[in-house]
């Protein structure tokens, strides 16, 4: 089995070097590159095609959230694990809405960071235990970037079983092509189900649905 290909993006050279050294000790992980800001992270991701990107939030120029949003517009989108000191719910929500698959504080232990990295690679969503209640509270409180509670949190028209499957796969970050392969249906059928899910949830984008679904534990 090939090692997990990881890109490390952090503007603090000493911390970044520590991460690289930590990951280098793991036989199932290969650090394929480093970046010191969001713009460099996007360029390195394009060139190196990492499976997971360890992304800091606060970086000069293009920050980690903006870089994540841009990267997650690509097909297929990379899996991004935010590793940050930011403990405020607004930053957490913006990162998850941008497409991040995880949000772990830099105060986490080395083993917690390694576990989170592997879980994100496997398709799980990982949020530091102290941060998860903040995200739910931010959504329920109608945060600045949060979906309107009457649209996503109160579904008037129930989803069909197939639509629920599609919703879960969207929340896992799968593309339409990957969903079609997973469910053994055509891409056109997937697109039809996606439109139905967005319509019933009154959501404007898959990203908006994904952020809500992850916060509700649907993924």
Residue frames relative to the residue before (quaternion, step in Angstrom):
aa qw qx qy qz dx dy dz
X 1.0000 0.0000 0.0000 0.0000 0.00 0.00 0.00
X 0.4510 -0.7120 0.4712 0.2600 3.58 -0.82 1.02
X 0.5522 -0.6078 0.4465 0.3552 3.60 -1.09 0.65
X 0.5493 -0.5973 0.4786 0.3352 3.54 -1.25 0.53
X 0.2982 -0.7798 0.5306 0.1465 3.58 -0.64 1.15
X 0.0252 -0.8304 0.5527 -0.0657 3.57 -0.56 1.22
X 0.1731 -0.7365 0.6455 0.1046 3.53 -1.16 0.81
X 0.2008 -0.7854 0.5785 0.0905 3.60 -0.88 0.97
X 0.0212 -0.8063 0.5903 -0.0308 3.60 -0.66 1.13
X 0.3079 0.7158 -0.5698 0.2611 3.56 -0.54 1.21
X 0.4104 -0.7470 0.4660 0.2375 3.58 -0.83 0.94
X 0.6161 0.5134 -0.3593 0.4773 3.61 1.21 -0.21
X 0.3803 -0.7822 0.4459 0.2112 3.56 -0.24 1.31
X 0.6656 0.5072 -0.3166 0.4466 3.60 0.92 -0.85
X 0.6653 0.4820 -0.3088 0.4792 3.58 0.93 -0.87
X 0.6383 0.5316 -0.3253 0.4519 3.58 0.97 -0.88
X 0.6557 0.5064 -0.3115 0.4654 3.57 0.96 -0.87
X 0.6264 0.5352 -0.3357 0.4567 3.58 1.05 -0.72
X 0.6394 0.5168 -0.3188 0.4717 3.56 1.01 -0.81
X 0.6528 0.5194 -0.3144 0.4530 3.56 0.89 -0.95
X 0.6697 0.4916 -0.3020 0.4676 3.58 0.92 -0.85
X 0.6186 0.5373 -0.3382 0.4628 3.58 1.06 -0.75
X 0.7025 0.4685 -0.2661 0.4649 3.56 0.85 -0.99
X 0.6259 0.5706 -0.3364 0.4118 3.58 1.05 -0.76
X 0.6301 0.5463 -0.3264 0.4450 3.59 1.19 -0.48
X 0.6447 0.5207 -0.3166 0.4615 3.59 1.26 -0.31
X 0.4127 -0.7535 0.4532 0.2376 3.62 -0.57 1.10
X 0.7035 0.4558 -0.2717 0.4727 3.60 1.17 -0.47
X 0.6845 0.4325 -0.2729 0.5196 3.60 1.30 0.15
X 0.0717 -0.7764 0.6256 0.0281 3.56 -1.04 0.86
X 0.2715 -0.7395 0.5938 0.1641 3.58 -0.75 1.05
X 0.1798 -0.8288 0.5250 0.0723 3.57 -0.41 1.22
X 0.8217 -0.0824 0.0518 0.5616 3.58 1.21 -0.26
X 0.2693 -0.7354 0.5993 0.1656 3.53 -1.38 0.23
X 0.0686 -0.7780 0.6226 0.0478 3.56 -1.27 0.46
X 0.3370 -0.7694 0.5170 0.1645 3.57 -1.09 0.78
X 0.7866 0.0906 -0.0945 0.6034 3.59 1.26 0.01
X 0.7215 -0.4735 0.2918 0.4125 3.55 -1.29 0.23
X 0.6456 0.5251 -0.3291 0.4462 3.58 0.95 -0.83
X 0.6618 0.4873 -0.3051 0.4811 3.57 0.97 -0.83
X 0.6100 0.5541 -0.3489 0.4462 3.58 1.06 -0.73
X 0.6548 0.5069 -0.3149 0.4638 3.59 0.96 -0.85
X 0.6665 0.4970 -0.3063 0.4637 3.59 0.95 -0.86
X 0.6709 0.4900 -0.3002 0.4687 3.60 0.94 -0.87
X 0.6282 0.5309 -0.3388 0.4569 3.59 1.03 -0.73
X 0.6336 0.5305 -0.3203 0.4631 3.58 1.04 -0.80
X 0.7317 0.4491 -0.2343 0.4560 3.56 0.92 -0.94
X 0.7971 0.3568 -0.1464 0.4647 3.57 0.96 -0.90
X 0.2320 -0.8171 0.4971 0.1772 3.62 1.27 -0.34
X 0.0814 0.8088 -0.5760 0.0857 3.63 0.60 1.07
X 0.5010 -0.6411 0.4840 0.3221 3.55 -1.18 0.50
X 0.7864 0.0803 -0.0275 0.6119 3.57 1.08 -0.77
X 0.1750 -0.7603 0.6155 0.1113 3.56 -1.09 0.75
X 0.2407 -0.7210 0.6334 0.1453 3.56 -0.87 1.01
X 0.0160 -0.8573 0.5087 -0.0774 3.56 -0.26 1.31
X 0.3303 -0.7084 0.5914 0.1981 3.55 -0.90 1.00
X 0.4867 -0.6603 0.4823 0.3076 3.61 -1.15 0.52
X 0.8019 0.2928 -0.1348 0.5030 3.57 0.57 -1.19
X 0.2280 0.7461 -0.5921 0.2019 3.55 -0.31 1.31
X 0.5899 -0.5969 0.3987 0.3697 3.61 -1.09 0.59
X 0.7755 0.2883 -0.2330 0.5111 3.56 -1.16 0.61
X 0.7963 -0.1102 0.1393 0.5782 3.57 -0.59 -1.13
X 0.2727 -0.7927 0.5195 0.1654 3.58 -0.46 1.16
X 0.7345 -0.4591 0.2851 0.4105 3.54 -1.33 0.16
X 0.6408 0.5224 -0.3345 0.4523 3.59 1.03 -0.72
X 0.6635 0.4935 -0.3036 0.4734 3.59 0.92 -0.89
X 0.6470 0.5113 -0.3185 0.4675 3.58 0.99 -0.81
X 0.6377 0.5261 -0.3230 0.4607 3.57 1.00 -0.81
X 0.6454 0.5237 -0.3202 0.4546 3.58 0.93 -0.89
X 0.6698 0.4899 -0.2978 0.4719 3.58 0.96 -0.85
X 0.6683 0.5120 -0.3013 0.4478 3.57 0.91 -0.91
X 0.7011 0.4838 -0.2687 0.4497 3.57 1.00 -0.83
X 0.5350 0.5803 -0.4176 0.4501 3.57 1.29 0.17
X 0.5848 0.5933 -0.3625 0.4179 3.56 1.27 -0.31
X 0.2831 -0.7369 0.5879 0.1767 3.54 -1.28 0.42
X 0.5096 -0.3696 -0.7567 0.1767 1.52 -1.11 2.23
X 0.5249 -0.6334 0.4492 0.3486 3.60 -1.07 0.58
X 0.4700 -0.6580 0.4954 0.3172 3.62 -1.06 0.65
X 0.4569 -0.6250 0.5408 0.3289 3.55 -1.29 0.25
X 0.1064 -0.8163 0.5675 0.0134 3.57 -0.67 1.12
X 0.1099 -0.7615 0.6368 0.0501 3.55 -0.91 1.00
X 0.2700 -0.7627 0.5678 0.1514 3.57 -0.56 1.18
X 0.0482 -0.7683 0.6383 0.0040 3.56 -0.93 0.96
X 0.1671 0.8400 -0.4648 0.2246 3.55 -0.12 1.31
X 0.4479 -0.6465 0.5366 0.3057 3.53 -1.36 0.19
X 0.5309 0.6610 -0.3931 0.3560 3.59 1.29 -0.29
X 0.0984 -0.8270 0.5535 0.0104 3.56 -0.55 1.20
X 0.4975 0.6581 -0.4426 0.3514 3.61 1.20 0.20
X 0.5672 -0.6451 0.3974 0.3229 3.60 -0.99 0.82
X 0.6043 0.5711 -0.3725 0.4121 3.60 1.06 -0.64
X 0.6637 0.4844 -0.3047 0.4817 3.59 0.94 -0.85
X 0.6159 0.5452 -0.3351 0.4595 3.56 1.02 -0.79
X 0.6938 0.4752 -0.2923 0.4553 3.57 0.80 -1.00
X 0.6495 0.5210 -0.3270 0.4469 3.58 0.92 -0.86
X 0.6466 0.5246 -0.3196 0.4523 3.57 1.01 -0.80
X 0.6882 0.4650 -0.2884 0.4765 3.59 0.90 -0.89
X 0.6418 0.5133 -0.3252 0.4678 3.58 1.03 -0.74
X 0.6288 0.5403 -0.3296 0.4518 3.58 1.14 -0.61
X 0.6458 -0.5417 0.3149 0.4363 3.57 1.23 -0.36
X 0.3966 0.7192 -0.4867 0.2976 3.60 1.24 0.09
X 0.3578 -0.7394 0.5362 0.1943 3.55 -1.11 0.74
X 0.8090 0.0782 -0.0489 0.5805 3.57 1.25 -0.17
X 0.1272 -0.7697 0.6237 0.0488 3.54 -1.25 0.51
X 0.0858 0.8114 -0.5624 0.1340 3.55 -0.24 1.32
X 0.4325 -0.7070 0.5012 0.2487 3.56 -0.94 0.89
X 0.5551 -0.6266 0.4407 0.3242 3.56 -1.14 0.67
X 0.5832 0.5690 -0.3721 0.4446 3.57 1.27 -0.20
X 0.4586 0.6794 -0.4520 0.3520 3.60 1.26 -0.08
X 0.5530 -0.6034 0.4534 0.3529 3.55 -1.18 0.51
X 0.6616 -0.4984 0.3655 0.4246 3.61 -1.19 0.38
X 0.6623 0.5048 -0.3170 0.4539 3.58 0.96 -0.81
X 0.6296 0.5290 -0.3342 0.4605 3.58 1.05 -0.73
X 0.6394 0.5128 -0.3213 0.4743 3.58 1.03 -0.76
X 0.6574 0.5020 -0.3069 0.4708 3.59 0.94 -0.86
X 0.6482 0.5143 -0.3177 0.4630 3.58 0.94 -0.86
X 0.6578 0.5136 -0.3058 0.4583 3.58 0.94 -0.92
X 0.6367 0.5369 -0.3202 0.4515 3.56 0.99 -0.84
X 0.6877 0.4704 -0.2827 0.4753 3.58 0.86 -0.91
X 0.6466 0.5212 -0.3242 0.4529 3.59 0.99 -0.77
X 0.6383 0.5076 -0.3228 0.4804 3.57 0.98 -0.82
X 0.6354 0.5371 -0.3264 0.4487 3.59 0.98 -0.81
X 0.6969 0.4635 -0.2592 0.4819 3.56 1.12 -0.71
X 0.6445 -0.5611 0.3115 0.4156 3.58 1.26 0.05
X 0.5180 0.6371 -0.4207 0.3858 3.57 1.26 0.07
X 0.3591 -0.6729 0.5954 0.2526 3.52 -1.35 0.35
X 0.0806 -0.8207 0.5656 -0.0102 3.58 -0.73 1.08
X 0.0420 0.7766 -0.6263 0.0535 3.57 -0.83 1.02
X 0.5489 -0.6087 0.4503 0.3543 3.58 -0.90 0.87
X 0.5791 -0.6339 0.3838 0.3399 3.61 -0.85 0.95
X 0.6701 0.5005 -0.3136 0.4496 3.60 0.99 -0.71
X 0.6939 0.4927 -0.2684 0.4513 3.58 1.20 -0.49
X 0.5522 0.6541 -0.3939 0.3349 3.61 1.07 -0.65
X 0.6727 0.4765 -0.3283 0.4611 3.67 0.81 -0.80
X 0.6084 0.5594 -0.3553 0.4367 3.59 1.10 -0.63
X 0.6480 0.5163 -0.3241 0.4566 3.57 0.98 -0.83
X 0.6606 0.4994 -0.3120 0.4656 3.58 0.91 -0.85
X 0.6627 0.5024 -0.3059 0.4635 3.55 0.98 -0.84
X 0.6324 0.5359 -0.3264 0.4542 3.56 1.06 -0.76
X 0.6579 0.5020 -0.3044 0.4717 3.56 1.00 -0.83
X 0.6835 0.4808 -0.2946 0.4636 3.58 0.88 -0.93
X 0.6966 0.4771 -0.2754 0.4597 3.56 1.12 -0.64
X 0.4696 -0.6982 0.4400 0.3135 3.57 1.25 0.07
X 0.0258 0.8376 -0.5418 0.0648 3.57 0.83 1.04
X 0.7391 -0.4575 0.2608 0.4200 3.53 -1.24 0.47
X 0.7923 0.2753 -0.1441 0.5250 3.59 0.89 -0.88
X 0.4790 0.6966 -0.4312 0.3152 3.57 1.24 0.05
X 0.5544 -0.5775 0.4709 0.3706 3.59 -1.16 0.59
X 0.5673 -0.6051 0.4269 0.3603 3.55 -1.06 0.68
X 0.5223 -0.6831 0.4001 0.3169 3.64 -0.73 0.97
X 0.6498 0.5209 -0.3401 0.4368 3.59 1.03 -0.60
X 0.6710 0.5027 -0.3068 0.4506 3.58 1.20 -0.37
X 0.8209 0.2649 -0.1314 0.4886 3.58 0.61 -1.10
X 0.7400 0.4290 -0.2499 0.4538 3.59 0.96 -0.69
X 0.7379 0.2696 -0.2034 0.5843 3.57 1.25 -0.12
X 0.0741 -0.8334 0.5477 -0.0038 3.57 0.13 1.31
X 0.2754 -0.7935 0.5235 0.1428 3.57 -0.46 1.20
X 0.7588 0.2711 -0.1598 0.5702 3.60 1.03 -0.79
X 0.3799 -0.7591 0.4730 0.2362 3.62 -0.34 1.18
X 0.4726 -0.6453 0.5216 0.2968 3.53 -1.19 0.61
X 0.4733 -0.6329 0.5220 0.3210 3.56 -1.13 0.61
X 0.6737 -0.4807 0.3464 0.4416 3.63 -1.18 0.29
X 0.6586 0.5009 -0.3157 0.4644 3.59 0.97 -0.80
X 0.6451 0.5148 -0.3162 0.4678 3.58 1.01 -0.79
X 0.6160 0.5298 -0.3435 0.4710 3.59 1.08 -0.67
X 0.6260 0.5253 -0.3357 0.4685 3.60 1.04 -0.75
X 0.6582 0.5057 -0.3035 0.4679 3.55 0.95 -0.91
X 0.6236 0.5450 -0.3331 0.4508 3.58 1.00 -0.83
X 0.6661 0.5026 -0.3054 0.4586 3.59 0.88 -0.90
X 0.6791 0.4825 -0.2941 0.4686 3.57 0.99 -0.81
X 0.5818 0.5436 -0.3644 0.4830 3.58 1.12 -0.61
X 0.6835 0.5003 -0.2830 0.4500 3.57 0.90 -0.98
X 0.6466 0.4992 -0.3182 0.4811 3.58 1.19 -0.46
X 0.5608 -0.6471 0.3633 0.3671 3.56 1.30 -0.03
X 0.4128 0.7209 -0.4702 0.2981 3.60 1.23 0.25
X 0.4465 -0.6591 0.5341 0.2845 3.57 -1.14 0.65
X 0.6869 -0.4523 0.3484 0.4497 3.58 -1.27 0.16
X 0.6470 0.5219 -0.3217 0.4534 3.58 0.99 -0.83
X 0.6692 0.4918 -0.2979 0.4706 3.58 0.97 -0.85
X 0.6211 0.5234 -0.3430 0.4718 3.59 1.04 -0.71
X 0.6334 0.5355 -0.3272 0.4528 3.58 0.97 -0.87
X 0.6604 0.4975 -0.3009 0.4751 3.57 0.97 -0.87
X 0.6608 0.5287 -0.3048 0.4370 3.58 0.94 -0.93
X 0.7779 0.3460 -0.1646 0.4980 3.58 0.93 -0.94
X 0.3559 -0.7532 0.4718 0.2888 3.57 1.36 -0.08
X 0.5130 0.5690 -0.4641 0.4447 3.54 0.74 1.14
X 0.6219 -0.5592 0.3865 0.3889 3.58 -1.25 0.27
X 0.6207 -0.5365 0.4158 0.3924 3.56 -1.25 0.41
X 0.6230 0.5419 -0.3421 0.4486 3.59 1.02 -0.74
X 0.6407 0.5087 -0.3226 0.4761 3.58 1.04 -0.76
X 0.6159 0.5357 -0.3384 0.4682 3.57 1.04 -0.77
X 0.6536 0.5188 -0.3158 0.4516 3.58 0.88 -0.93
X 0.6354 0.5288 -0.3231 0.4606 3.57 1.04 -0.78
X 0.6633 0.4923 -0.2970 0.4790 3.58 0.98 -0.87
X 0.6280 0.5342 -0.3359 0.4554 3.59 1.01 -0.80
X 0.6446 0.5123 -0.3208 0.4681 3.59 0.95 -0.86
X 0.6500 0.5186 -0.3174 0.4559 3.57 1.01 -0.82
X 0.6456 0.5188 -0.3175 0.4618 3.58 0.98 -0.87
X 0.6665 0.4966 -0.3036 0.4658 3.56 0.87 -0.94
X 0.6644 0.5154 -0.3086 0.4447 3.56 0.96 -0.84
X 0.6882 0.4801 -0.2895 0.4605 3.58 0.88 -0.92
X 0.7116 0.4181 -0.2559 0.5034 3.57 1.10 -0.65
X 0.3306 -0.7614 0.4851 0.2751 3.56 1.36 -0.14
X 0.3741 0.7170 -0.4849 0.3329 3.54 1.00 0.92
X 0.4325 -0.7238 0.4836 0.2351 3.55 -1.10 0.68
X 0.8138 0.0881 -0.0261 0.5739 3.60 1.18 -0.36
X 0.6165 -0.5298 0.4300 0.3928 3.54 -1.31 0.34
X 0.6053 0.5670 -0.3556 0.4309 3.57 1.09 -0.68
X 0.6471 0.5205 -0.3166 0.4583 3.58 0.98 -0.84
X 0.6544 0.5001 -0.2993 0.4817 3.55 0.99 -0.87
X 0.6400 0.5479 -0.3234 0.4308 3.57 0.96 -0.87
X 0.6565 0.5179 -0.3152 0.4489 3.57 0.90 -0.92
X 0.6697 0.4865 -0.2933 0.4783 3.56 0.97 -0.87
X 0.6723 0.5166 -0.3054 0.4333 3.57 0.87 -0.97
X 0.6521 0.5042 -0.3178 0.4685 3.58 0.99 -0.78
X 0.6588 0.5105 -0.3145 0.4543 3.56 0.97 -0.81
X 0.7069 0.4421 -0.2544 0.4900 3.58 1.11 -0.68
X 0.5123 -0.6698 0.4084 0.3496 3.59 1.26 0.00
X 0.3490 0.7551 -0.4908 0.2591 3.59 1.18 0.45
X 0.6421 0.5481 -0.3380 0.4159 3.60 1.00 -0.80
